[in-house]
Amino acid sequence: MNKKTVRDIDVRGKRVFLRADLNVPLDDGKITDDTRIRASLPTLVYLLENGAAVILASHLGRPRGKVNDALRLKPVADRLGRLLGRPVRMTGDALGPGVMTAVDKLRPGDMLLLENLRFHAEEEANEPAFATALADMADIYVNDAFGSAHRAHASTEGIAHHLPAVAGLLMEREVSALSRLMERPAKPFHTVIGGAKVSGKLEVLESLLSRCQAVLVGGGMANTFLAAKGHALGKSLVETDQLDNAVRIMTEARRKRVRFMLPTDALVAAQVHPRAQRQVVRVGEVPRDWSIVDIGPETVAAYTSHLDKARTIFWNGPMGVFEIAPFAEGTNAMARYIAERTPRGVITVVGGGDSVAAVDQLGLIDQMSHVSTGGGASLEFVEGKILPGVAALLDAGEGSAS
């Protein structure tokens, strides 16, 4: 990674504005997956142990610039406190006289969590005065929020123009892992890609076709490719406006001699409901009023057999409607297989989003080479786009950030 990190600066006695990604899923006010909180701990602990006073900031959900009590960071503060073994003090807002009073009281080794940044519309608008006000709290800026690095917001990009700005340990790990994946993967390099729609992953597919030796497709997006090949798929989700793009992608794969694999069988259901009738059929034999909800066992066997050749595997997107237990077996089988490859020297990278949720549910996160905390950010990185939150940080060769 060619950016300065927290290891390159002296933080002792300094006030550090740490932008983390604590945007965790909530169900009735309770955190259902604390992966992002746990991923933020190494940088936070490093700063505290090295004598920094930490001003921790994040967003949560989409309050759209208005205070929303359901999206306050109190559950995050409570979970973070349990993980750290110390209480986490919070402010009632992200800015204001009360916030500055609390910041002024910070001493080395102290930390303070600001309330949800997105309660202010100026955050997402990257309003210069808001970015300046955030910067006025601190001496140094550390960005560890890879999951938000593709957004040019006040706390991810604007603030970096006012303070020495460096990467946190998570940001460093994310960028390094994804850079290796895209620049120098061990070959053969195979991709497993799923999710609901082709339309959201066209640029990812185009980028991967220039790097991979095989692309294995599942999830709802596979339906659009199958429909483009002439298969009748009952009531399955098909993006009819993407059929031409599907043909183009498959043609490009053939031209580049990339193996492009689609399901040959599927689990179908009369309804997308856990108690619905279901059966496994060939992809060309989907009953008229039924829908594809998962890849079938023959497809799982074919995909895992082909992946035996891979030295690098990138996985993004579930193979079916994995949130419903009876429809999760294809996704779970792929997760277990990919995890088994890691101890055999295969580089296994899970690219954020629902794939991470599936891996986490199975307790397999620690068995992958790298599991990205950034859904959209990891995809845009793979597409080859510049991430504003990364670009704004000091380059490794730039002047001192101390």
C-alpha positions in Angstrom: 0.0 0.0 0.0 1.4 3.4 -1.0 -0.3 5.4 1.7 1.0 6.5 5.1 -0.5 4.6 8.0 -0.8 5.1 11.8 2.5 3.3 12.1 4.2 6.1 10.2 3.2 8.9 12.7 3.7 9.8 16.3 0.3 10.0 17.9 1.4 10.3 21.6 -0.3 13.3 23.2 -2.2 14.1 20.0 -6.0 14.3 19.5 -6.8 11.8 16.7 -10.0 12.0 14.7 -10.6 8.3 13.8 -13.2 7.7 11.1 -14.4 4.1 11.5 -17.1 2.1 9.8 -19.4 1.1 12.6 -22.5 0.8 10.3 -23.8 -2.4 11.7 -27.2 -4.1 11.0 -29.8 -3.6 13.7 -33.0 -5.4 14.5 -35.3 -3.7 16.9 -32.3 -1.8 18.3 -30.1 -4.8 18.7 -26.9 -5.5 16.7 -27.2 -8.6 14.6 -23.7 -8.7 13.3 -20.8 -6.9 15.0 -18.1 -7.8 12.3 -17.4 -4.1 11.5 -17.0 -3.1 15.2 -14.6 -6.0 15.8 -12.7 -5.1 12.6 -12.2 -1.5 13.9 -10.6 -2.6 17.2 -6.9 -3.0 16.1 -6.6 0.6 15.1 -8.5 1.9 18.0 -6.5 -0.1 20.5 -3.2 0.9 18.8 -4.0 4.6 19.1 -5.1 4.3 22.8 -2.1 2.2 23.8 0.2 4.7 22.1 -1.1 7.7 24.0 -3.6 9.3 21.6 -6.8 10.9 22.7 -9.3 9.4 20.2 -12.4 11.1 18.8 -14.2 8.2 17.2 -16.8 8.9 14.4 -19.1 6.9 12.2 -22.4 6.9 10.5 -25.2 4.4 11.0 -27.9 3.7 8.5 -29.5 6.3 6.2 -31.1 9.0 8.4 -30.8 11.4 5.4 -29.6 14.4 7.4 -32.2 14.2 10.2 -32.0 13.0 13.7 -33.5 9.5 13.9 -33.6 8.0 17.4 -33.6 4.4 15.9 -30.2 5.2 14.3 -28.4 6.6 17.3 -25.0 5.0 18.0 -25.8 3.9 21.6 -26.0 0.2 20.8 -22.6 0.5 19.1 -21.1 2.2 22.1 -22.4 -0.5 24.4 -21.0 -3.3 22.2 -17.7 -1.5 21.7 -17.5 -1.1 25.5 -18.0 -4.8 26.1 -15.3 -5.6 23.5 -12.8 -3.2 25.0 -13.7 -4.0 28.6 -14.2 -0.3 29.4 -17.1 2.2 29.1 -17.4 4.2 25.9 -18.5 7.8 26.4 -20.7 9.3 23.8 -21.8 12.8 22.7 -25.3 13.8 22.0 -24.4 15.2 18.6 -21.5 15.1 16.1 -20.9 18.9 16.5 -21.7 21.7 18.8 -20.4 23.5 21.9 -21.1 20.4 24.1 -19.1 18.3 21.8 -16.1 20.6 21.9 -16.3 20.8 25.7 -16.1 17.0 25.9 -13.2 16.9 23.4 -11.3 19.5 25.4 -11.4 17.2 28.4 -9.8 14.3 26.6 -6.5 13.1 27.9 -4.0 10.6 26.4 -5.6 7.2 26.4 -9.1 8.6 26.5 -11.7 8.1 23.8 -15.0 9.7 22.8 -17.6 8.4 20.3 -19.5 11.1 18.4 -23.2 10.7 17.6 -24.2 9.6 14.1 -22.5 11.9 11.5 -25.3 11.5 9.0 -27.7 13.3 11.3 -26.2 16.3 9.6 -27.0 16.6 5.9 -23.6 18.4 5.5 -21.8 15.1 6.0 -23.0 13.4 2.8 -22.8 16.7 0.9 -19.1 17.0 1.9 -19.9 20.6 3.0 -16.5 22.4 3.5 -17.5 24.2 6.7 -18.7 20.9 8.2 -15.4 19.2 7.3 -13.5 22.1 8.8 -15.5 21.9 12.0 -14.7 18.2 12.3 -11.0 18.9 11.7 -10.9 21.6 14.3 -11.4 18.9 17.0 -8.1 17.1 16.2 -4.4 17.2 15.3 -4.4 14.1 13.1 -6.9 12.3 10.9 -7.0 8.5 10.6 -9.4 6.9 8.1 -10.2 3.2 8.9 -13.6 3.2 7.3 -12.9 1.2 4.1 -16.6 0.5 3.8 -17.2 4.2 3.2 -14.0 5.0 1.3 -15.9 5.1 -2.0 -17.9 8.1 -0.8 -16.6 11.6 -0.9 -18.2 12.7 2.4 -17.0 15.3 4.9 -15.6 12.8 7.3 -14.1 10.5 4.7 -12.6 13.0 2.2 -13.2 16.7 3.1 -11.5 16.5 6.5 -8.4 15.0 5.0 -7.6 18.4 3.4 -7.3 20.1 6.8 -5.2 17.6 8.8 -2.3 15.2 8.3 -4.3 12.2 7.0 -3.3 8.5 7.2 -4.8 5.1 6.9 -5.8 2.9 9.8 -4.8 -0.7 10.1 -8.0 -2.0 8.7 -7.8 0.4 5.7 -4.3 -0.8 5.1 -5.2 -4.4 5.2 -8.2 -4.0 2.9 -6.3 -2.0 0.3 -3.3 -4.3 0.4 -5.4 -7.5 0.1 -7.5 -6.1 -2.8 -4.5 -4.7 -4.6 -2.8 -8.1 -4.5 -6.0 -9.6 -5.8 -6.2 -7.3 -8.8 -2.5 -6.7 -9.6 -0.7 -10.0 -8.9 -3.0 -12.8 -8.1 -1.6 -16.4 -7.9 -3.0 -18.1 -11.0 -5.4 -19.7 -11.9 -7.6 -16.9 -10.6 -11.2 -17.8 -10.4 -14.2 -15.7 -9.4 -17.5 -16.8 -7.8 -20.1 -14.1 -8.2 -23.7 -14.0 -7.2 -26.4 -11.7 -5.8 -29.7 -10.6 -7.2 -28.9 -8.5 -10.3 -26.5 -8.3 -13.2 -27.1 -4.5 -13.5 -25.2 -3.7 -10.4 -22.2 -5.8 -11.3 -21.5 -5.2 -15.0 -18.4 -3.1 -14.4 -17.1 -5.7 -11.9 -17.6 -8.5 -14.4 -15.9 -6.5 -17.2 -12.9 -5.8 -14.9 -12.7 -9.5 -13.8 -12.8 -10.8 -17.4 -9.5 -9.1 -18.0 -7.9 -10.8 -14.9 -9.6 -14.1 -14.3 -9.4 -17.5 -15.9 -12.9 -18.5 -14.8 -16.1 -16.8 -13.6 -18.7 -19.0 -11.8 -22.2 -17.3 -11.6 -25.0 -17.9 -9.2 -27.8 -16.1 -7.5 -30.5 -14.1 -9.2 -28.0 -12.6 -11.6 -27.4 -16.1 -13.1 -31.1 -16.1 -14.2 -30.5 -13.2 -16.6 -27.6 -15.0 -18.3 -29.7 -18.2 -18.5 -32.6 -16.3 -20.0 -30.3 -14.7 -22.5 -29.3 -18.3 -23.6 -33.0 -19.0 -24.2 -34.0 -20.8 -21.0 -37.6 -20.4 -19.7 -37.3 -19.8 -16.0 -40.9 -19.6 -14.7 -41.4 -16.7 -12.3 -37.7 -16.3 -11.5 -36.2 -12.9 -11.3 -34.8 -11.9 -14.7 -33.6 -8.4 -15.7 -35.1 -8.3 -19.2 -33.5 -4.9 -19.8 -30.0 -6.5 -19.2 -30.3 -9.4 -21.7 -28.2 -7.7 -24.3 -25.5 -6.9 -21.7 -25.6 -10.6 -20.6 -25.0 -11.7 -24.2 -22.2 -9.1 -24.5 -20.5 -10.3 -21.2 -20.7 -14.0 -22.4 -19.3 -13.1 -25.8 -16.5 -11.1 -24.2 -15.7 -14.1 -21.9 -15.4 -16.4 -25.0 -13.2 -13.9 -26.8 -10.9 -13.7 -23.8 -11.0 -17.4 -23.3 -12.4 -17.1 -19.8 -14.5 -20.0 -18.6 -17.9 -18.6 -17.9 -20.0 -21.1 -15.9 -23.7 -21.0 -15.3 -25.9 -23.3 -13.2 -27.1 -26.5 -14.8 -29.7 -27.3 -12.1 -31.5 -25.2 -9.5 -33.6 -25.4 -6.4 -37.1 -24.0 -7.2 -40.0 -23.0 -5.0 -43.6 -22.3 -5.5 -43.2 -19.2 -3.3 -40.2 -17.4 -1.7 -41.2 -18.6 1.7 -39.5 -21.0 4.1 -42.4 -23.5 4.1 -43.1 -23.3 0.4 -43.0 -26.5 -1.8 -39.6 -26.9 -3.4 -37.7 -29.3 -5.7 -34.5 -29.5 -7.7 -34.9 -29.3 -11.5 -32.7 -28.8 -14.6 -32.5 -25.0 -15.4 -34.6 -25.5 -18.5 -37.4 -27.3 -16.6 -38.5 -24.6 -14.1 -42.3 -24.9 -13.6 -44.2 -22.0 -15.0 -45.4 -20.5 -11.7 -42.2 -21.4 -9.6 -39.0 -19.4 -9.0 -35.3 -20.3 -8.8 -34.2 -19.7 -5.2 -30.7 -21.5 -5.1 -28.2 -23.3 -7.3 -28.7 -27.1 -7.3 -26.4 -29.9 -6.1 -25.1 -30.7 -9.6 -24.1 -27.1 -10.0 -22.4 -27.1 -6.6 -20.4 -30.2 -7.5 -19.4 -28.7 -10.9 -18.3 -25.4 -9.4 -16.3 -26.9 -6.5 -14.7 -29.3 -8.9 -13.6 -26.5 -11.2 -12.4 -24.4 -8.2 -10.0 -27.3 -7.4 -7.7 -25.8 -10.0 -7.7 -22.3 -8.6 -4.8 -20.7 -6.7 -6.8 -17.5 -6.0 -10.6 -17.3 -5.4 -12.6 -14.1 -5.2 -16.2 -14.5 -4.0 -18.8 -11.8 -4.1 -22.6 -12.5 -3.7 -24.7 -15.4 -2.5 -25.8 -18.2 -4.7 -29.5 -17.9 -3.8 -32.0 -16.5 -1.3 -29.7 -17.5 1.5 -31.5 -15.4 4.1 -34.2 -18.2 4.1 -32.7 -21.3 5.6 -34.1 -23.9 3.1 -32.7 -21.9 0.2 -29.2 -21.4 1.7 -27.5 -24.7 0.9 -25.8 -23.6 -2.3 -24.4 -20.5 -0.6 -23.3 -22.4 2.5 -21.7 -25.2 0.4 -19.6 -22.6 -1.5 -18.6 -20.9 1.7 -17.5 -24.1 3.3 -15.6 -25.3 0.2 -13.8 -21.9 -0.2 -12.8 -21.9 3.5 -11.4 -25.4 3.1 -9.1 -24.2 0.3 -7.3 -21.6 2.4 -5.2 -24.0 4.5 -4.1 -25.6 1.2 -2.3 -22.4 0.1 -5.2 -20.9 -2.0 -5.7 -17.2 -1.5 -9.4 -16.8 -0.7 -11.0 -13.3 -0.7 -14.6 -12.6 0.2 -15.7 -9.3 -1.3 -18.1 -7.8 1.2 -21.9 -7.5 1.4 -24.1 -10.6 1.8 -21.2 -12.9 1.2 -19.7 -11.7 4.5 -23.0 -12.3 6.3 -23.1 -15.9 4.9 -19.5 -16.6 6.0 -20.1 -15.0 9.4 -23.2 -17.1 10.0 -21.2 -20.2 9.4 -18.3 -19.0 11.7 -15.9 -19.1 8.8 -14.5 -15.6 8.7 -11.2 -16.5 10.3 -10.8 -19.3 7.8 -10.6 -17.0 4.7 -7.4 -15.2 3.6 -9.3 -11.9 3.7 -12.9 -10.9 4.3 -13.7 -7.4 3.2 -15.8 -5.1 5.4 -16.7 -2.9 2.4 -19.5 -4.0 0.1 -19.7 -1.2 -2.4 -16.2 -0.1 -1.7 -14.7 -3.5 -2.4 -16.6 -3.7 -5.7 -15.6 -0.3 -6.9 -12.0 -1.1 -6.0 -12.2 -4.3 -8.1 -13.8 -2.3 -10.9 -10.6 -0.2 -10.9 -12.2 3.0 -9.6 -10.4 5.5 -7.4 -11.8 5.6 -3.9 -12.0 9.2 -2.7 -11.4 8.2 1.0 -8.2 6.4 0.0 -7.0 9.0 -2.5 -7.2 11.8 0.1 -4.7 10.2 2.4 -1.0 11.1 2.4 1.2 9.1 0.0 3.9 7.0 1.6 6.6 9.3 0.1 4.9 12.6 1.2 6.1 14.9 3.9 5.9 14.1 7.6 2.5 13.5 9.2 3.8 13.8 12.7 
